[in-house]
Amino acid sequence: MRMWVNGELCAAEDARVSVLDHGLTVGDGVFETVKTVDGRPFALTRHLDRLARSARGLGLPAPDLDEVRRACAEVIDANPMPRGRLRITFTGGLSPLGSDRGDAGPGLVVALGEAGRRPDTTAVITVPWTRNERGALTGLKTTSYAENVVALARAHEHGASEALFANTAGQLCEGTGSNVFVVLDGQLHTPPVASGCLAGITRALAVEWTGAQETELPFDILERAEEIFLTSTLRDVQAVHRVDGRELPGGPGPVTAKAMRIFDERAGNDLDP
């Protein structure tokens, strides 16, 4: 693997980031995960727009998006693969030990790894921890991801691939790395960004392409929804067949199956929608 680290392409074994990088010491950084298909990134413009928004929300300098695009192109060209996970990480850079930032400037790392296609359906669990819809990091895709690591580990312990959170108001919010959609009376709904969920790229496209409604939903809607599915960069649209102990009937339901078909068709026709 060859990676981009702070201005240059290098072999993975030669890649170096300082132990004093603020992204390592205090999680002061933002990131994006981009799907690549046959050497081409999907929805890169939307991802870079969100990277810039997240950096601005964290108070980091604006990333040079031309440099980020160049880094992505070089990394993709250097690591040919049919389907990949492109990770862009933008950090606070060299800083003192503590929360104060240094003045050395931000760090940029771009790496690419292989990614398999996800199964059509999956199991999820709910967790007792909540998202804070009024927090300083709400809506930002930051490297402060330990809460997600803990929840996802619990999901794996229970034979699931994702964990779903409520927010502090008891509303359905999101997964550790996904957005959630539910079908009620045949209509498709997803929590609004105001719930505290990340404004997912795949979520936005799914809303745009399927006409899903953004609706405040109680967390226990998962016990009654006719269908449930997840969206994320590497899942695209993925049906849920089990929530905790509740089994949903069959494979992808009719609304989910239609959403999967629409997403595949639209994404296949435009790699930078």
C-alpha positions in Angstrom: 0.0 0.0 0.0 1.1 3.5 -0.8 -0.3 6.4 1.3 -0.3 10.2 1.2 1.2 11.7 4.4 1.6 15.4 4.8 2.5 16.3 1.2 4.0 13.2 -0.3 3.2 9.6 -1.4 5.1 6.9 0.5 5.0 3.2 1.2 2.8 2.2 4.2 5.9 0.9 6.1 7.6 4.3 5.7 4.5 6.4 6.6 5.1 8.5 9.7 2.9 10.8 11.8 4.3 12.4 14.9 3.2 11.1 18.3 2.5 14.8 19.1 -0.1 15.2 16.3 -3.3 16.6 17.9 -5.4 14.1 16.0 -3.6 11.3 18.1 -3.3 13.0 21.4 -6.8 14.5 21.8 -8.8 13.4 18.7 -8.5 16.8 17.2 -9.3 16.0 13.6 -11.9 15.3 11.0 -12.2 12.6 8.3 -14.1 11.2 5.4 -14.5 7.6 4.1 -15.1 7.5 0.3 -16.0 4.4 -1.7 -13.9 3.7 -4.8 -15.1 1.5 -7.7 -12.6 0.4 -10.3 -10.3 3.2 -9.4 -12.9 6.0 -9.3 -14.2 7.7 -6.1 -17.9 7.9 -5.5 -19.5 11.3 -4.5 -16.0 12.8 -3.8 -17.3 16.4 -4.2 -19.9 15.9 -1.5 -17.4 14.2 0.8 -14.9 17.1 0.4 -17.6 19.6 1.1 -18.4 17.8 4.3 -14.7 17.6 5.2 -14.5 21.3 4.9 -17.7 21.8 7.0 -16.4 19.5 9.7 -13.0 21.3 9.8 -14.7 24.6 10.1 -17.0 23.4 12.9 -14.0 22.1 14.8 -12.1 25.4 14.3 -9.4 23.8 12.1 -7.9 25.7 9.1 -9.7 25.2 5.9 -8.3 22.2 4.1 -6.8 22.8 0.6 -9.3 20.8 -1.3 -7.2 20.9 -4.5 -4.4 19.2 -2.6 -6.8 16.7 -1.1 -8.1 15.8 -4.5 -4.6 15.4 -5.8 -3.7 13.2 -2.9 -6.8 11.1 -3.4 -6.0 10.6 -7.1 -2.4 9.7 -6.5 -3.3 7.2 -3.8 -6.0 5.6 -5.9 -3.7 5.3 -8.9 -1.0 3.8 -6.7 -3.3 1.1 -5.2 -5.5 -0.4 -8.0 -8.4 -2.5 -6.7 -12.0 -3.2 -7.8 -13.6 -1.8 -4.6 -11.9 0.3 -2.0 -12.3 2.3 1.2 -10.5 5.7 0.8 -9.8 7.3 4.1 -9.1 11.1 4.3 -7.9 12.3 7.7 -7.3 16.0 8.4 -5.9 16.8 11.9 -4.8 19.7 14.1 -1.1 18.8 13.4 1.8 19.1 15.8 0.6 20.5 19.1 1.5 20.7 22.8 0.4 17.9 25.1 -3.1 19.0 26.0 -6.1 20.7 24.4 -4.3 23.8 23.1 -3.4 23.7 19.4 0.1 24.3 18.1 1.0 26.6 15.1 2.7 24.0 12.9 -0.3 23.7 10.7 -2.7 20.8 10.0 -1.8 17.3 9.0 -3.3 15.3 6.0 -3.2 11.6 5.5 -5.0 9.7 2.7 -5.0 5.9 2.6 -6.9 3.2 0.6 -7.8 -0.3 1.6 -9.9 -3.0 0.0 -13.6 -3.2 0.8 -15.9 -6.1 0.1 -19.6 -5.7 -0.9 -21.9 -5.8 2.1 -24.6 -8.5 2.5 -28.1 -7.4 1.4 -29.4 -7.7 5.0 -27.9 -7.4 8.5 -28.7 -7.5 12.2 -28.5 -4.4 14.5 -28.8 -3.8 18.2 -29.8 -0.8 20.3 -27.5 0.6 23.0 -28.2 2.5 26.2 -25.9 5.4 25.4 -27.2 8.5 23.7 -26.1 11.0 21.1 -26.0 14.6 22.3 -27.9 16.6 19.7 -26.7 19.8 21.3 -23.0 19.0 21.7 -20.1 20.9 20.3 -19.3 18.1 17.9 -22.8 17.3 16.8 -23.0 16.9 13.0 -19.2 16.9 12.6 -17.4 13.8 11.3 -14.5 13.9 13.8 -11.7 11.5 14.7 -13.1 11.4 18.3 -14.7 8.0 17.6 -14.2 6.0 20.8 -17.9 6.1 21.7 -18.6 4.4 18.3 -15.9 1.8 18.9 -17.4 0.8 22.2 -20.9 0.5 20.8 -19.8 -1.4 17.7 -17.9 -3.9 19.8 -21.1 -4.5 21.7 -23.0 -5.1 18.5 -20.4 -7.6 17.4 -20.7 -9.4 20.7 -24.4 -9.8 19.9 -24.0 -11.1 16.4 -24.9 -7.7 14.8 -23.0 -5.4 12.5 -24.3 -2.1 13.8 -25.5 -0.4 17.0 -28.3 2.3 17.0 -28.4 5.3 19.3 -31.2 7.5 20.6 -30.5 11.1 21.3 -31.0 12.8 24.7 -34.6 13.5 23.9 -35.4 9.8 23.4 -35.6 10.1 19.6 -34.2 7.7 17.0 -30.8 9.2 15.9 -28.3 7.1 14.0 -25.8 4.1 14.1 -22.1 4.2 14.9 -21.3 4.7 11.2 -24.6 4.8 9.5 -28.0 6.5 9.1 -31.2 4.7 9.7 -34.5 4.7 7.7 -37.8 3.1 8.7 -41.0 2.3 6.9 -44.3 3.3 8.5 -47.6 2.6 6.8 -45.7 2.1 3.6 -44.0 5.5 3.8 -40.2 6.0 4.2 -38.8 8.1 7.1 -35.4 9.0 8.5 -34.5 11.2 11.5 -33.7 14.9 10.7 -30.2 16.2 11.1 -31.5 18.2 14.0 -31.8 14.8 15.9 -28.0 14.9 16.2 -27.2 12.4 13.4 -24.4 12.9 10.9 -25.6 14.4 7.6 -24.5 11.2 5.8 -23.7 11.5 2.1 -25.5 8.3 1.3 -28.4 9.4 3.5 -28.7 12.7 1.6 -28.7 10.8 -1.8 -31.3 8.3 -0.5 -33.6 11.1 0.7 -33.2 12.9 -2.7 -33.7 9.8 -4.8 -36.5 8.1 -2.9 -38.5 11.0 -1.5 -38.0 9.8 2.1 -39.4 12.2 4.7 -37.2 13.6 7.5 -39.3 13.0 10.6 -38.7 13.1 14.4 -39.2 9.5 15.5 -39.4 7.9 19.0 -36.6 5.4 19.7 -39.2 2.6 20.2 -40.3 3.0 16.6 -37.8 0.3 15.9 -40.2 -2.1 17.6 -43.0 -1.2 15.2 -41.5 -0.3 11.9 -42.5 -2.4 9.0 -39.1 -2.2 7.4 -35.8 -0.8 8.5 -32.6 -0.1 6.5 -29.2 1.5 7.0 -27.3 3.8 4.7 -23.6 4.5 4.7 -20.7 4.9 2.2 -19.8 1.3 2.2 -23.2 -0.2 2.9 -25.0 1.9 0.3 -28.6 0.8 1.2 -28.7 -2.3 3.5 -31.8 -3.9 4.8 -32.2 -4.9 8.5 -33.6 -8.3 9.3 -33.2 -8.2 13.1 -33.3 -5.5 15.8 -32.2 -6.8 19.2 -34.6 -9.8 19.6 -37.1 -8.7 17.0 -37.0 -10.5 13.6 -38.3 -8.6 10.6 -40.1 -10.7 8.0 -38.1 -12.1 5.1 -35.3 -10.3 3.2 -35.4 -6.7 2.1 -39.1 -5.6 2.1 -40.7 -3.9 -0.9 -39.9 -0.3 0.0 -36.3 -1.2 1.0 -35.8 -3.3 -2.2 -37.0 -0.4 -4.3 -34.6 2.0 -2.5 -31.7 -0.4 -3.1 -32.6 -0.6 -6.7 -32.9 3.1 -7.2 -29.7 3.8 -5.4 -27.7 1.2 -7.4 -29.1 2.6 -10.7 -28.6 6.3 -9.9 -25.1 5.8 -8.4 -24.1 3.7 -11.3 -25.1 6.4 -13.7 -23.2 9.2 -11.9 -20.1 8.7 -9.8 -20.1 12.3 -8.5 -23.8 13.2 -7.9 
